[in-house]
Amino acid sequence: MAYGLLKPKEVIKVLKKTPQKTAVFLTGRFAPLEVMEIADYVTEFVTLKKPRKITTTKGIEY
């Protein structure tokens, strides 16, 4: 939604049609306020510590 690939109104429309017993997880940054307002649970992760150099592992990251 942040890049305009999906419109918040379209996502909200689908969410409202989803059965209440169905868990829906939306991930990504910069969630629109109107989507957060209808959500039951909103989490923001903050990096407190990270390594200076991140190495990749064949078969995991690539």
mmCIF file of the N, C-alpha and C atoms, coordinates in Angstrom:
data_MODEL
# 
_entry.id   MODEL 
# 
loop_
_atom_site.group_PDB 
_atom_site.id 
_atom_site.type_symbol 
_atom_site.label_atom_id 
_atom_site.label_alt_id 
_atom_site.label_comp_id 
_atom_site.label_asym_id 
_atom_site.label_entity_id 
_atom_site.label_seq_id 
_atom_site.pdbx_PDB_ins_code 
_atom_site.Cartn_x 
_atom_site.Cartn_y 
_atom_site.Cartn_z 
_atom_site.occupancy 
_atom_site.B_iso_or_equiv 
_atom_site.pdbx_formal_charge 
_atom_site.auth_seq_id 
_atom_site.auth_comp_id 
_atom_site.auth_asym_id 
_atom_site.auth_atom_id 
_atom_site.pdbx_PDB_model_num 
ATOM 1   N N  . MET A 1 1  ? 0.811   -1.187  0.000  1.00 0.00 ? 1  MET A N  1 
ATOM 2   C CA . MET A 1 1  ? 0.000   0.000   0.000  1.00 0.00 ? 1  MET A CA 1 
ATOM 3   C C  . MET A 1 1  ? 0.859   1.257   0.000  1.00 0.00 ? 1  MET A C  1 
ATOM 4   N N  . ALA A 1 2  ? 2.001   1.194   0.682  1.00 0.00 ? 2  ALA A N  1 
ATOM 5   C CA . ALA A 1 2  ? 2.877   2.364   0.762  1.00 0.00 ? 2  ALA A CA 1 
ATOM 6   C C  . ALA A 1 2  ? 3.403   2.762   -0.615 1.00 0.00 ? 2  ALA A C  1 
ATOM 7   N N  . TYR A 1 3  ? 3.545   1.796   -1.510 1.00 0.00 ? 3  TYR A N  1 
ATOM 8   C CA . TYR A 1 3  ? 4.059   2.076   -2.855 1.00 0.00 ? 3  TYR A CA 1 
ATOM 9   C C  . TYR A 1 3  ? 2.950   2.207   -3.897 1.00 0.00 ? 3  TYR A C  1 
ATOM 10  N N  . GLY A 1 4  ? 1.709   2.147   -3.453 1.00 0.00 ? 4  GLY A N  1 
ATOM 11  C CA . GLY A 1 4  ? 0.591   2.321   -4.366 1.00 0.00 ? 4  GLY A CA 1 
ATOM 12  C C  . GLY A 1 4  ? 0.174   1.075   -5.121 1.00 0.00 ? 4  GLY A C  1 
ATOM 13  N N  . LEU A 1 5  ? 0.724   -0.078  -4.766 1.00 0.00 ? 5  LEU A N  1 
ATOM 14  C CA . LEU A 1 5  ? 0.346   -1.322  -5.449 1.00 0.00 ? 5  LEU A CA 1 
ATOM 15  C C  . LEU A 1 5  ? -1.066  -1.761  -5.065 1.00 0.00 ? 5  LEU A C  1 
ATOM 16  N N  . LEU A 1 6  ? -1.433  -1.478  -3.833 1.00 0.00 ? 6  LEU A N  1 
ATOM 17  C CA . LEU A 1 6  ? -2.786  -1.750  -3.353 1.00 0.00 ? 6  LEU A CA 1 
ATOM 18  C C  . LEU A 1 6  ? -3.311  -0.474  -2.715 1.00 0.00 ? 6  LEU A C  1 
ATOM 19  N N  . LYS A 1 7  ? -4.597  -0.242  -2.857 1.00 0.00 ? 7  LYS A N  1 
ATOM 20  C CA . LYS A 1 7  ? -5.209  0.927   -2.230 1.00 0.00 ? 7  LYS A CA 1 
ATOM 21  C C  . LYS A 1 7  ? -5.791  0.512   -0.879 1.00 0.00 ? 7  LYS A C  1 
ATOM 22  N N  . PRO A 1 8  ? -5.612  1.333   0.148  1.00 0.00 ? 8  PRO A N  1 
ATOM 23  C CA . PRO A 1 8  ? -6.145  0.986   1.464  1.00 0.00 ? 8  PRO A CA 1 
ATOM 24  C C  . PRO A 1 8  ? -7.637  0.655   1.440  1.00 0.00 ? 8  PRO A C  1 
ATOM 25  N N  . LYS A 1 9  ? -8.420  1.361   0.652  1.00 0.00 ? 9  LYS A N  1 
ATOM 26  C CA . LYS A 1 9  ? -9.860  1.082   0.583  1.00 0.00 ? 9  LYS A CA 1 
ATOM 27  C C  . LYS A 1 9  ? -10.136 -0.314  0.050  1.00 0.00 ? 9  LYS A C  1 
ATOM 28  N N  . GLU A 1 10 ? -9.323  -0.779  -0.905 1.00 0.00 ? 10 GLU A N  1 
ATOM 29  C CA . GLU A 1 10 ? -9.488  -2.135  -1.448 1.00 0.00 ? 10 GLU A CA 1 
ATOM 30  C C  . GLU A 1 10 ? -9.155  -3.180  -0.389 1.00 0.00 ? 10 GLU A C  1 
ATOM 31  N N  . VAL A 1 11 ? -8.090  -2.943  0.367  1.00 0.00 ? 11 VAL A N  1 
ATOM 32  C CA . VAL A 1 11 ? -7.686  -3.879  1.424  1.00 0.00 ? 11 VAL A CA 1 
ATOM 33  C C  . VAL A 1 11 ? -8.759  -3.931  2.509  1.00 0.00 ? 11 VAL A C  1 
ATOM 34  N N  . ILE A 1 12 ? -9.260  -2.788  2.909  1.00 0.00 ? 12 ILE A N  1 
ATOM 35  C CA . ILE A 1 12 ? -10.302 -2.740  3.936  1.00 0.00 ? 12 ILE A CA 1 
ATOM 36  C C  . ILE A 1 12 ? -11.556 -3.472  3.468  1.00 0.00 ? 12 ILE A C  1 
ATOM 37  N N  . LYS A 1 13 ? -11.903 -3.321  2.208  1.00 0.00 ? 13 LYS A N  1 
ATOM 38  C CA . LYS A 1 13 ? -13.075 -4.010  1.652  1.00 0.00 ? 13 LYS A CA 1 
ATOM 39  C C  . LYS A 1 13 ? -12.923 -5.527  1.769  1.00 0.00 ? 13 LYS A C  1 
ATOM 40  N N  . VAL A 1 14 ? -11.735 -6.033  1.441  1.00 0.00 ? 14 VAL A N  1 
ATOM 41  C CA . VAL A 1 14 ? -11.479 -7.475  1.540  1.00 0.00 ? 14 VAL A CA 1 
ATOM 42  C C  . VAL A 1 14 ? -11.492 -7.915  3.003  1.00 0.00 ? 14 VAL A C  1 
ATOM 43  N N  . LEU A 1 15 ? -10.891 -7.125  3.873  1.00 0.00 ? 15 LEU A N  1 
ATOM 44  C CA . LEU A 1 15 ? -10.854 -7.485  5.293  1.00 0.00 ? 15 LEU A CA 1 
ATOM 45  C C  . LEU A 1 15 ? -12.248 -7.555  5.900  1.00 0.00 ? 15 LEU A C  1 
ATOM 46  N N  . LYS A 1 16 ? -13.124 -6.659  5.498  1.00 0.00 ? 16 LYS A N  1 
ATOM 47  C CA . LYS A 1 16 ? -14.485 -6.659  6.030  1.00 0.00 ? 16 LYS A CA 1 
ATOM 48  C C  . LYS A 1 16 ? -15.290 -7.864  5.555  1.00 0.00 ? 16 LYS A C  1 
ATOM 49  N N  . LYS A 1 17 ? -14.921 -8.434  4.401  1.00 0.00 ? 17 LYS A N  1 
ATOM 50  C CA . LYS A 1 17 ? -15.599 -9.623  3.878  1.00 0.00 ? 17 LYS A CA 1 
ATOM 51  C C  . LYS A 1 17 ? -15.035 -10.922 4.457  1.00 0.00 ? 17 LYS A C  1 
ATOM 52  N N  . THR A 1 18 ? -13.896 -10.843 5.124  1.00 0.00 ? 18 THR A N  1 
ATOM 53  C CA . THR A 1 18 ? -13.232 -12.019 5.679  1.00 0.00 ? 18 THR A CA 1 
ATOM 54  C C  . THR A 1 18 ? -13.966 -12.486 6.935  1.00 0.00 ? 18 THR A C  1 
ATOM 55  N N  . PRO A 1 19 ? -14.235 -13.799 7.064  1.00 0.00 ? 19 PRO A N  1 
ATOM 56  C CA . PRO A 1 19 ? -14.906 -14.298 8.270  1.00 0.00 ? 19 PRO A CA 1 
ATOM 57  C C  . PRO A 1 19 ? -14.139 -13.919 9.543  1.00 0.00 ? 19 PRO A C  1 
ATOM 58  N N  . GLN A 1 20 ? -14.873 -13.638 10.612 1.00 0.00 ? 20 GLN A N  1 
ATOM 59  C CA . GLN A 1 20 ? -14.247 -13.175 11.848 1.00 0.00 ? 20 GLN A CA 1 
ATOM 60  C C  . GLN A 1 20 ? -13.290 -14.191 12.468 1.00 0.00 ? 20 GLN A C  1 
ATOM 61  N N  . LYS A 1 21 ? -13.508 -15.463 12.237 1.00 0.00 ? 21 LYS A N  1 
ATOM 62  C CA . LYS A 1 21 ? -12.615 -16.482 12.813 1.00 0.00 ? 21 LYS A CA 1 
ATOM 63  C C  . LYS A 1 21 ? -11.323 -16.649 12.020 1.00 0.00 ? 21 LYS A C  1 
ATOM 64  N N  . THR A 1 22 ? -11.188 -15.936 10.929 1.00 0.00 ? 22 THR A N  1 
ATOM 65  C CA . THR A 1 22 ? -9.995  -16.029 10.091 1.00 0.00 ? 22 THR A CA 1 
ATOM 66  C C  . THR A 1 22 ? -8.974  -14.990 10.533 1.00 0.00 ? 22 THR A C  1 
ATOM 67  N N  . ALA A 1 23 ? -7.751  -15.446 10.810 1.00 0.00 ? 23 ALA A N  1 
ATOM 68  C CA . ALA A 1 23 ? -6.669  -14.531 11.189 1.00 0.00 ? 23 ALA A CA 1 
ATOM 69  C C  . ALA A 1 23 ? -5.990  -14.017 9.921  1.00 0.00 ? 23 ALA A C  1 
ATOM 70  N N  . VAL A 1 24 ? -5.843  -12.717 9.826  1.00 0.00 ? 24 VAL A N  1 
ATOM 71  C CA . VAL A 1 24 ? -5.195  -12.088 8.678  1.00 0.00 ? 24 VAL A CA 1 
ATOM 72  C C  . VAL A 1 24 ? -4.014  -11.286 9.192  1.00 0.00 ? 24 VAL A C  1 
ATOM 73  N N  . PHE A 1 25 ? -2.840  -11.530 8.627  1.00 0.00 ? 25 PHE A N  1 
ATOM 74  C CA . PHE A 1 25 ? -1.637  -10.816 9.016  1.00 0.00 ? 25 PHE A CA 1 
ATOM 75  C C  . PHE A 1 25 ? -1.156  -9.987  7.825  1.00 0.00 ? 25 PHE A C  1 
ATOM 76  N N  . LEU A 1 26 ? -1.016  -8.701  8.025  1.00 0.00 ? 26 LEU A N  1 
ATOM 77  C CA . LEU A 1 26 ? -0.469  -7.813  7.007  1.00 0.00 ? 26 LEU A CA 1 
ATOM 78  C C  . LEU A 1 26 ? 0.901   -7.372  7.498  1.00 0.00 ? 26 LEU A C  1 
ATOM 79  N N  . THR A 1 27 ? 1.894   -7.482  6.647  1.00 0.00 ? 27 THR A N  1 
ATOM 80  C CA . THR A 1 27 ? 3.239   -7.096  7.054  1.00 0.00 ? 27 THR A CA 1 
ATOM 81  C C  . THR A 1 27 ? 3.760   -5.983  6.162  1.00 0.00 ? 27 THR A C  1 
ATOM 82  N N  . GLY A 1 28 ? 4.752   -5.311  6.640  1.00 0.00 ? 28 GLY A N  1 
ATOM 83  C CA . GLY A 1 28 ? 5.355   -4.246  5.864  1.00 0.00 ? 28 GLY A CA 1 
ATOM 84  C C  . GLY A 1 28 ? 5.427   -2.963  6.671  1.00 0.00 ? 28 GLY A C  1 
ATOM 85  N N  . ARG A 1 29 ? 6.029   -1.983  6.074  1.00 0.00 ? 29 ARG A N  1 
ATOM 86  C CA . ARG A 1 29 ? 6.197   -0.704  6.742  1.00 0.00 ? 29 ARG A CA 1 
ATOM 87  C C  . ARG A 1 29 ? 5.167   0.298   6.254  1.00 0.00 ? 29 ARG A C  1 
ATOM 88  N N  . PHE A 1 30 ? 4.997   1.350   7.025  1.00 0.00 ? 30 PHE A N  1 
ATOM 89  C CA . PHE A 1 30 ? 4.168   2.500   6.643  1.00 0.00 ? 30 PHE A CA 1 
ATOM 90  C C  . PHE A 1 30 ? 2.711   2.122   6.398  1.00 0.00 ? 30 PHE A C  1 
ATOM 91  N N  . ALA A 1 31 ? 2.128   1.399   7.336  1.00 0.00 ? 31 ALA A N  1 
ATOM 92  C CA . ALA A 1 31 ? 0.715   1.035   7.217  1.00 0.00 ? 31 ALA A CA 1 
ATOM 93  C C  . ALA A 1 31 ? -0.144  2.295   7.231  1.00 0.00 ? 31 ALA A C  1 
ATOM 94  N N  . PRO A 1 32 ? -1.117  2.380   6.333  1.00 0.00 ? 32 PRO A N  1 
ATOM 95  C CA . PRO A 1 32 ? -2.002  3.540   6.319  1.00 0.00 ? 32 PRO A CA 1 
ATOM 96  C C  . PRO A 1 32 ? -2.842  3.608   7.601  1.00 0.00 ? 32 PRO A C  1 
ATOM 97  N N  . LEU A 1 33 ? -3.109  4.790   8.060  1.00 0.00 ? 33 LEU A N  1 
ATOM 98  C CA . LEU A 1 33 ? -3.863  4.998   9.292  1.00 0.00 ? 33 LEU A CA 1 
ATOM 99  C C  . LEU A 1 33 ? -5.234  4.337   9.240  1.00 0.00 ? 33 LEU A C  1 
ATOM 100 N N  . GLU A 1 34 ? -5.913  4.417   8.095  1.00 0.00 ? 34 GLU A N  1 
ATOM 101 C CA . GLU A 1 34 ? -7.251  3.837   8.008  1.00 0.00 ? 34 GLU A CA 1 
ATOM 102 C C  . GLU A 1 34 ? -7.235  2.316   8.157  1.00 0.00 ? 34 GLU A C  1 
ATOM 103 N N  . VAL A 1 35 ? -6.157  1.660   7.768  1.00 0.00 ? 35 VAL A N  1 
ATOM 104 C CA . VAL A 1 35 ? -6.037  0.212   7.954  1.00 0.00 ? 35 VAL A CA 1 
ATOM 105 C C  . VAL A 1 35 ? -5.734  -0.080  9.423  1.00 0.00 ? 35 VAL A C  1 
ATOM 106 N N  . MET A 1 36 ? -4.854  0.695   10.026 1.00 0.00 ? 36 MET A N  1 
ATOM 107 C CA . MET A 1 36 ? -4.534  0.488   11.452 1.00 0.00 ? 36 MET A CA 1 
ATOM 108 C C  . MET A 1 36 ? -5.754  0.724   12.335 1.00 0.00 ? 36 MET A C  1 
ATOM 109 N N  . GLU A 1 37 ? -6.624  1.635   11.943 1.00 0.00 ? 37 GLU A N  1 
ATOM 110 C CA . GLU A 1 37 ? -7.811  1.931   12.748 1.00 0.00 ? 37 GLU A CA 1 
ATOM 111 C C  . GLU A 1 37 ? -8.779  0.755   12.821 1.00 0.00 ? 37 GLU A C  1 
ATOM 112 N N  . ILE A 1 38 ? -8.884  -0.038  11.762 1.00 0.00 ? 38 ILE A N  1 
ATOM 113 C CA . ILE A 1 38 ? -9.814  -1.178  11.801 1.00 0.00 ? 38 ILE A CA 1 
ATOM 114 C C  . ILE A 1 38 ? -9.149  -2.450  12.317 1.00 0.00 ? 38 ILE A C  1 
ATOM 115 N N  . ALA A 1 39 ? -7.838  -2.425  12.487 1.00 0.00 ? 39 ALA A N  1 
ATOM 116 C CA . ALA A 1 39 ? -7.107  -3.604  12.949 1.00 0.00 ? 39 ALA A CA 1 
ATOM 117 C C  . ALA A 1 39 ? -7.373  -3.871  14.429 1.00 0.00 ? 39 ALA A C  1 
ATOM 118 N N  . ASP A 1 40 ? -7.318  -5.140  14.798 1.00 0.00 ? 40 ASP A N  1 
ATOM 119 C CA . ASP A 1 40 ? -7.431  -5.514  16.206 1.00 0.00 ? 40 ASP A CA 1 
ATOM 120 C C  . ASP A 1 40 ? -6.088  -5.380  16.915 1.00 0.00 ? 40 ASP A C  1 
ATOM 121 N N  . TYR A 1 41 ? -5.007  -5.561  16.169 1.00 0.00 ? 41 TYR A N  1 
ATOM 122 C CA . TYR A 1 41 ? -3.678  -5.632  16.759 1.00 0.00 ? 41 TYR A CA 1 
ATOM 123 C C  . TYR A 1 41 ? -2.693  -4.987  15.797 1.00 0.00 ? 41 TYR A C  1 
ATOM 124 N N  . VAL A 1 42 ? -1.907  -4.043  16.291 1.00 0.00 ? 42 VAL A N  1 
ATOM 125 C CA . VAL A 1 42 ? -0.899  -3.373  15.464 1.00 0.00 ? 42 VAL A CA 1 
ATOM 126 C C  . VAL A 1 42 ? 0.414   -3.394  16.229 1.00 0.00 ? 42 VAL A C  1 
ATOM 127 N N  . THR A 1 43 ? 1.472   -3.848  15.582 1.00 0.00 ? 43 THR A N  1 
ATOM 128 C CA . THR A 1 43 ? 2.786   -3.923  16.209 1.00 0.00 ? 43 THR A CA 1 
ATOM 129 C C  . THR A 1 43 ? 3.805   -3.170  15.369 1.00 0.00 ? 43 THR A C  1 
ATOM 130 N N  . GLU A 1 44 ? 4.702   -2.484  16.045 1.00 0.00 ? 44 GLU A N  1 
ATOM 131 C CA . GLU A 1 44 ? 5.801   -1.809  15.366 1.00 0.00 ? 44 GLU A CA 1 
ATOM 132 C C  . GLU A 1 44 ? 7.093   -2.334  15.979 1.00 0.00 ? 44 GLU A C  1 
ATOM 133 N N  . PHE A 1 45 ? 7.970   -2.839  15.136 1.00 0.00 ? 45 PHE A N  1 
ATOM 134 C CA . PHE A 1 45 ? 9.249   -3.352  15.603 1.00 0.00 ? 45 PHE A CA 1 
ATOM 135 C C  . PHE A 1 45 ? 10.302  -2.262  15.489 1.00 0.00 ? 45 PHE A C  1 
ATOM 136 N N  . VAL A 1 46 ? 11.084  -2.127  16.537 1.00 0.00 ? 46 VAL A N  1 
ATOM 137 C CA . VAL A 1 46 ? 12.141  -1.131  16.566 1.00 0.00 ? 46 VAL A CA 1 
ATOM 138 C C  . VAL A 1 46 ? 13.464  -1.844  16.790 1.00 0.00 ? 46 VAL A C  1 
ATOM 139 N N  . THR A 1 47 ? 14.445  -1.575  15.940 1.00 0.00 ? 47 THR A N  1 
ATOM 140 C CA . THR A 1 47 ? 15.763  -2.178  16.100 1.00 0.00 ? 47 THR A CA 1 
ATOM 141 C C  . THR A 1 47 ? 16.499  -1.454  17.215 1.00 0.00 ? 47 THR A C  1 
ATOM 142 N N  . LEU A 1 48 ? 16.871  -2.195  18.246 1.00 0.00 ? 48 LEU A N  1 
ATOM 143 C CA . LEU A 1 48 ? 17.611  -1.624  19.364 1.00 0.00 ? 48 LEU A CA 1 
ATOM 144 C C  . LEU A 1 48 ? 19.101  -1.916  19.259 1.00 0.00 ? 48 LEU A C  1 
ATOM 145 N N  . LYS A 1 49 ? 19.428  -3.016  18.589 1.00 0.00 ? 49 LYS A N  1 
ATOM 146 C CA . LYS A 1 49 ? 20.820  -3.400  18.435 1.00 0.00 ? 49 LYS A CA 1 
ATOM 147 C C  . LYS A 1 49 ? 20.927  -4.251  17.181 1.00 0.00 ? 49 LYS A C  1 
ATOM 148 N N  . LYS A 1 50 ? 21.984  -4.057  16.418 1.00 0.00 ? 50 LYS A N  1 
ATOM 149 C CA . LYS A 1 50 ? 22.188  -4.886  15.240 1.00 0.00 ? 50 LYS A CA 1 
ATOM 150 C C  . LYS A 1 50 ? 23.683  -5.043  15.001 1.00 0.00 ? 50 LYS A C  1 
ATOM 151 N N  . PRO A 1 51 ? 24.087  -6.134  14.356 1.00 0.00 ? 51 PRO A N  1 
ATOM 152 C CA . PRO A 1 51 ? 25.506  -6.322  14.079 1.00 0.00 ? 51 PRO A CA 1 
ATOM 153 C C  . PRO A 1 51 ? 25.993  -5.315  13.042 1.00 0.00 ? 51 PRO A C  1 
ATOM 154 N N  . ARG A 1 52 ? 27.272  -5.006  13.095 1.00 0.00 ? 52 ARG A N  1 
ATOM 155 C CA . ARG A 1 52 ? 27.836  -4.060  12.127 1.00 0.00 ? 52 ARG A CA 1 
ATOM 156 C C  . ARG A 1 52 ? 27.835  -4.637  10.721 1.00 0.00 ? 52 ARG A C  1 
ATOM 157 N N  . LYS A 1 53 ? 28.116  -5.923  10.625 1.00 0.00 ? 53 LYS A N  1 
ATOM 158 C CA . LYS A 1 53 ? 28.140  -6.580  9.328  1.00 0.00 ? 53 LYS A CA 1 
ATOM 159 C C  . LYS A 1 53 ? 27.208  -7.785  9.389  1.00 0.00 ? 53 LYS A C  1 
ATOM 160 N N  . ILE A 1 54 ? 26.304  -7.846  8.449  1.00 0.00 ? 54 ILE A N  1 
ATOM 161 C CA . ILE A 1 54 ? 25.379  -8.969  8.387  1.00 0.00 ? 54 ILE A CA 1 
ATOM 162 C C  . ILE A 1 54 ? 25.839  -9.901  7.278  1.00 0.00 ? 54 ILE A C  1 
ATOM 163 N N  . THR A 1 55 ? 26.122  -11.137 7.644  1.00 0.00 ? 55 THR A N  1 
ATOM 164 C CA . THR A 1 55 ? 26.541  -12.112 6.644  1.00 0.00 ? 55 THR A CA 1 
ATOM 165 C C  . THR A 1 55 ? 25.331  -12.922 6.192  1.00 0.00 ? 55 THR A C  1 
ATOM 166 N N  . THR A 1 56 ? 25.372  -13.359 4.950  1.00 0.00 ? 56 THR A N  1 
ATOM 167 C CA . THR A 1 56 ? 24.285  -14.163 4.415  1.00 0.00 ? 56 THR A CA 1 
ATOM 168 C C  . THR A 1 56 ? 24.685  -15.631 4.392  1.00 0.00 ? 56 THR A C  1 
ATOM 169 N N  . THR A 1 57 ? 23.685  -16.485 4.419  1.00 0.00 ? 57 THR A N  1 
ATOM 170 C CA . THR A 1 57 ? 23.904  -17.926 4.404  1.00 0.00 ? 57 THR A CA 1 
ATOM 171 C C  . THR A 1 57 ? 23.283  -18.509 3.157  1.00 0.00 ? 57 THR A C  1 
ATOM 172 N N  . LYS A 1 58 ? 24.079  -19.261 2.379  1.00 0.00 ? 58 LYS A N  1 
ATOM 173 C CA . LYS A 1 58 ? 23.579  -19.894 1.174  1.00 0.00 ? 58 LYS A CA 1 
ATOM 174 C C  . LYS A 1 58 ? 22.455  -20.854 1.550  1.00 0.00 ? 58 LYS A C  1 
ATOM 175 N N  . GLY A 1 59 ? 21.370  -20.785 0.838  1.00 0.00 ? 59 GLY A N  1 
ATOM 176 C CA . GLY A 1 59 ? 20.206  -21.632 1.111  1.00 0.00 ? 59 GLY A CA 1 
ATOM 177 C C  . GLY A 1 59 ? 19.210  -20.978 2.060  1.00 0.00 ? 59 GLY A C  1 
ATOM 178 N N  . ILE A 1 60 ? 19.611  -19.886 2.700  1.00 0.00 ? 60 ILE A N  1 
ATOM 179 C CA . ILE A 1 60 ? 18.695  -19.169 3.580  1.00 0.00 ? 60 ILE A CA 1 
ATOM 180 C C  . ILE A 1 60 ? 18.324  -17.826 2.944  1.00 0.00 ? 60 ILE A C  1 
ATOM 181 N N  . GLU A 1 61 ? 19.280  -16.931 2.818  1.00 0.00 ? 61 GLU A N  1 
ATOM 182 C CA . GLU A 1 61 ? 19.001  -15.621 2.247  1.00 0.00 ? 61 GLU A CA 1 
ATOM 183 C C  . GLU A 1 61 ? 19.085  -15.596 0.719  1.00 0.00 ? 61 GLU A C  1 
ATOM 184 N N  . TYR A 1 62 ? 19.807  -16.563 0.149  1.00 0.00 ? 62 TYR A N  1 
ATOM 185 C CA . TYR A 1 62 ? 19.905  -16.607 -1.315 1.00 0.00 ? 62 TYR A CA 1 
ATOM 186 C C  . TYR A 1 62 ? 20.033  -18.035 -1.774 1.00 0.00 ? 62 TYR A C  1 
# 
